Amino acid sequence: MDERQVDGMLPPDRDWLRLIVISLVVVVVVMLGALLLVQRAGDSGDAGSTDLQSAPEQDVSESVVSTTAPPTTAAPAVTTTAAGVIVYELAFLCDPYAWTQPGLSETQLEAVRGLQEFLEIDSDGLYGLGTRKAHLAALEEAGFPTDCAPTCDLVINADLCGVTAGAALDVAMGRLIGGFGEPTQDLGDEWFRCDGESQTVAWGPVMVEMVRSGPEDTEPEFLGWSVSNTWMGDDWEAPFPAPVLFPEANHLVGDHYERELSGTIIPAGNYVIETPAQLEELIGVPMQRDEVMSGLVLYTDKYEIRHDPDTGWWGWGVNWTFCPGAD
């Protein structure tokens, strides 16, 4: 409302009242303008406050994303400590390496070559006594169990750790200890008479026979080896240091002294098993009674398998000689 409008509303003789009204109108306009400015300033402040509050939240979110690794299952977690990283990097020392034997795959040979290169020895891909010695040293240095190193293979009717019949005692023992570690039953002072004088040294169920034929000062020799263990109903009495393998063989029938081919070929495999019924089902031929040594026996042209049903004892070897008083 302007001044002319106000003039038209008031009588001319009341100038003092007109001035009052005009003043009130001006005050009202000023106050409305001030209120509008305050409201706009408040809206701007709220928006600015919202921006200020949300900005740190965005920064924190981005910080978390940039410092937190995404979940993954592609590789195992690596411990951040120096020792943990070392253990992770040396874990390959406990990979399942294969002892040297015929028929190894190129993958198995290549794995051994990689180990030998790390050990800084000849990398021919063949795991033998020399590789095992270096492997054991590396395992001990890393703080890993030494049973990660493979032992000599147990193949019935084959050399044991490269030891053949007639090898001198010290040579044989050096190789056998290199392949299996320290024996669980060492040689003693007493020799049993059985087709010469003999003693047995053992690595768990692996029994090695040393023989001395001649005067007491004659150096003993390696005669042969076999495996024997007892099934206790839920487990074997002694742990096997390695799987016991059997070559392909011809099944024989007959008695303790005379036998002949049955016409059945028993394939190569692992025939260490808990009961005669399981063995017979596995190989397809029955065990028979041995009237001389008692118990059950399976004859082949490469090995014999013997079992005492009363005790749960099993024996696997080339020849079993009955020697009273001997172990």
C-alpha positions in Angstrom: 0.0 0.0 0.0 1.6 3.4 -1.0 1.2 6.8 0.5 -1.6 8.0 -2.0 -3.8 5.1 -1.1 -3.4 5.9 2.6 -4.2 9.5 1.9 -7.5 8.4 0.3 -8.5 6.4 3.3 -8.0 9.2 5.9 -9.7 12.6 6.2 -7.4 15.5 5.5 -8.0 17.0 8.9 -6.4 14.1 10.6 -2.7 14.4 9.5 -1.3 13.1 12.7 -3.2 9.9 12.4 -2.1 9.5 8.8 1.5 9.7 9.9 1.0 7.0 12.5 -0.6 4.6 10.0 2.2 5.2 7.4 4.8 4.4 10.1 3.0 1.2 11.0 2.8 0.1 7.4 6.6 0.7 7.0 7.4 -1.2 10.1 5.3 -4.2 9.0 6.9 -4.3 5.6 10.4 -4.1 7.1 9.6 -6.9 9.5 8.1 -9.1 6.8 11.2 -8.6 4.7 13.5 -9.4 7.7 11.5 -12.6 8.4 11.9 -13.7 4.7 15.6 -13.1 4.8 16.0 -15.1 8.1 14.0 -18.0 6.6 16.1 -18.1 3.5 19.3 -17.9 5.6 18.0 -20.8 7.7 17.3 -22.9 4.7 20.8 -22.3 3.4 22.3 -23.1 6.8 20.4 -26.4 6.9 21.6 -27.4 3.5 25.2 -26.5 4.4 24.9 -28.4 7.6 23.7 -31.5 5.7 26.6 -31.3 3.3 29.0 -30.9 6.1 27.6 -33.9 8.0 27.4 -36.2 4.9 30.8 -35.4 3.6 32.8 -37.1 6.4 30.5 -40.2 6.1 31.4 -40.4 2.4 35.1 -40.0 3.2 35.0 -42.7 5.8 33.2 -45.1 3.5 35.8 -44.5 0.7 38.6 -45.0 3.3 37.2 -48.4 4.3 36.8 -49.6 0.7 40.4 -48.5 -0.2 42.0 -50.3 2.8 40.0 -53.5 3.1 40.8 -56.3 0.8 37.8 -58.0 -0.9 37.0 -61.5 0.3 38.5 -64.3 -1.8 38.8 -68.1 -1.7 41.5 -68.3 -4.4 44.4 -68.5 -2.0 44.9 -69.1 1.7 45.5 -66.2 4.0 49.2 -65.4 4.7 50.2 -64.5 8.2 51.5 -61.0 8.3 54.4 -61.9 10.7 57.7 -62.6 9.2 57.7 -66.2 10.6 54.2 -66.8 9.2 55.2 -65.7 5.7 58.3 -67.9 5.8 56.2 -70.9 6.9 53.7 -70.3 4.1 56.5 -70.0 1.5 58.2 -73.2 2.6 55.0 -75.3 2.9 56.0 -77.1 -0.3 58.6 -78.9 1.8 55.8 -81.1 3.1 54.3 -81.9 -0.3 53.9 -85.7 -1.0 57.1 -86.5 -2.9 57.6 -90.0 -4.4 60.5 -92.2 -3.6 62.4 -93.4 -6.7 60.7 -96.4 -8.3 59.8 -97.5 -11.8 56.7 -96.0 -13.4 56.8 -92.5 -11.9 54.9 -89.9 -13.8 56.6 -86.8 -15.3 54.6 -84.7 -12.8 56.1 -86.7 -9.9 59.6 -86.3 -11.3 59.1 -82.6 -11.9 58.0 -82.1 -8.3 61.2 -83.8 -7.0 63.3 -81.7 -9.4 61.8 -78.5 -8.0 62.6 -79.7 -4.5 66.1 -80.6 -5.4 66.7 -77.2 -7.0 65.6 -75.5 -3.8 67.9 -77.8 -1.8 70.7 -76.9 -4.2 71.6 -80.5 -5.1 71.6 -82.4 -8.4 68.1 -82.1 -9.9 67.6 -85.4 -11.6 64.0 -85.9 -10.3 64.9 -89.1 -8.4 64.2 -89.1 -4.7 66.8 -91.2 -3.0 69.0 -91.2 0.1 70.9 -88.1 -0.8 67.8 -86.1 -1.5 66.2 -87.3 1.7 69.2 -86.3 3.7 69.1 -82.7 2.3 65.3 -82.7 2.6 65.4 -83.6 6.3 67.9 -80.8 7.0 65.6 -78.3 5.3 62.6 -79.5 7.3 64.4 -79.3 10.6 65.7 -75.8 9.7 62.1 -74.7 8.9 60.7 -76.2 12.0 58.6 -78.7 10.1 58.1 -82.4 11.1 60.6 -84.7 9.6 58.0 -87.3 8.7 57.2 -85.0 5.8 60.1 -86.7 4.0 59.2 -89.9 2.2 60.9 -93.2 3.2 62.1 -96.0 1.1 59.4 -97.8 -0.8 58.4 -101.2 0.6 58.1 -103.5 -2.5 58.1 -107.1 -1.5 60.7 -109.2 -3.3 62.7 -106.0 -4.2 65.8 -104.3 -2.8 65.2 -102.3 0.4 66.6 -98.8 0.1 69.0 -100.1 -2.6 70.4 -102.8 -0.2 70.8 -106.2 -1.8 71.6 -109.6 -0.3 75.2 -109.9 0.7 75.8 -106.2 1.5 78.1 -105.6 4.4 76.4 -104.8 7.7 77.8 -101.3 8.0 76.9 -100.5 4.4 73.4 -101.9 4.8 72.7 -100.1 8.1 73.9 -96.8 6.7 71.5 -97.0 3.8 68.6 -98.3 5.8 69.0 -95.6 8.5 69.2 -93.0 5.6 66.0 -94.3 4.2 64.0 -94.9 7.4 65.7 -93.1 10.2 66.9 -94.8 13.4 65.6 -98.3 13.9 63.0 -99.1 16.5 64.8 -102.3 17.4 68.5 -102.3 17.0 71.0 -105.1 16.7 72.0 -106.8 20.0 74.9 -108.9 21.2 73.2 -112.2 20.9 73.0 -114.1 17.6 70.5 -116.9 16.9 71.6 -120.0 15.1 69.4 -120.7 12.1 71.2 -121.7 8.9 74.1 -119.6 10.3 73.9 -117.0 13.0 71.3 -114.2 12.5 69.9 -111.1 14.1 67.0 -108.9 13.3 66.9 -105.1 13.2 63.5 -103.5 12.8 61.9 -100.2 11.7 58.4 -100.7 13.1 56.9 -103.7 11.3 59.8 -103.8 8.8 62.1 -106.6 9.8 65.6 -106.9 8.4 67.7 -110.0 8.9 71.5 -109.9 9.2 73.4 -113.1 9.0 76.9 -114.2 10.0 78.2 -117.4 8.4 81.6 -118.4 9.8 83.7 -117.4 12.8 82.7 -114.8 15.2 85.0 -112.2 13.6 83.2 -112.7 10.2 81.5 -109.5 9.2 77.7 -109.9 9.2 75.8 -109.4 6.0 72.3 -108.3 4.9 70.2 -111.4 4.2 66.8 -110.1 3.4 63.7 -108.4 4.8 60.0 -108.9 5.5 57.1 -107.1 7.1 55.0 -108.4 10.0 52.3 -106.7 12.0 49.3 -107.6 14.1 45.8 -106.4 13.6 44.4 -105.3 17.0 40.8 -105.2 16.0 40.7 -101.5 15.2 44.2 -100.7 14.1 47.6 -102.1 13.4 49.9 -102.7 16.3 52.7 -100.7 14.7 52.4 -98.0 12.0 53.8 -98.8 8.6 56.6 -96.4 7.5 55.3 -96.7 3.9 52.7 -98.6 1.9 53.6 -102.2 1.3 53.4 -103.0 -2.4 53.4 -106.4 -4.0 54.6 -107.3 -7.6 52.6 -109.3 -10.0 53.0 -113.0 -9.2 51.8 -116.5 -10.1 49.7 -118.2 -7.5 51.0 -121.5 -6.2 49.2 -124.4 -4.6 50.8 -127.3 -2.6 52.3 -127.9 0.8 55.2 -126.4 2.7 57.8 -128.2 0.6 56.3 -128.8 -2.8 54.1 -126.4 -4.8 52.9 -125.9 -8.3 51.3 -123.2 -10.5 47.5 -122.9 -10.1 47.1 -120.9 -13.3 46.0 -117.8 -11.5 48.0 -114.6 -11.8 47.7 -112.2 -8.9 48.2 -108.6 -10.1 50.5 -106.1 -8.5 48.9 -104.2 -5.6 48.7 -103.6 -1.9 47.5 -106.7 -0.1 48.0 -105.6 3.5 44.5 -106.2 4.8 42.8 -107.1 8.1 41.1 -110.4 7.5 41.7 -113.5 5.3 38.2 -113.1 3.9 39.0 -109.6 2.7 42.3 -110.8 1.1 40.6 -113.8 -0.6 38.0 -111.5 -2.1 40.6 -109.1 -3.2 42.9 -111.5 -5.0 40.3 -114.2 -6.0 42.0 -117.2 -4.5 41.8 -118.8 -1.0 44.5 -119.0 1.6 45.4 -122.5 2.7 46.6 -124.3 5.9 50.3 -124.6 6.5 50.7 -127.8 8.5 54.4 -127.1 9.3 54.3 -123.5 10.5 50.6 -123.6 11.4 48.2 -120.8 10.4 47.1 -119.8 7.0 49.4 -119.1 4.0 49.2 -117.8 0.5 52.0 -119.0 -1.8 53.2 -117.3 -4.9 56.4 -117.5 -7.0 57.4 -114.0 -5.7 56.3 -113.8 -2.1 54.3 -115.5 0.8 51.5 -114.0 2.9 51.0 -115.7 6.3 48.4 -115.2 9.0 47.6 -116.5 12.5 43.8 -116.2 13.0 44.2 -116.7 16.8 46.4 -113.6 17.3 45.7 -111.4 14.3 49.4 -111.6 13.2 50.2 -111.2 9.6 53.5 -111.7 7.7 54.5 -110.6 4.2 57.8 -111.6 2.7 59.8 -113.8 0.3 60.6 -116.8 2.4 59.8 -117.6 6.0 62.2 -119.9 7.8 61.1 -121.6 11.0 63.8 -121.1 13.6 62.9 -122.1 17.2 64.2 -119.5 19.7 64.6 -116.8 17.1 62.5 -113.7 16.9 
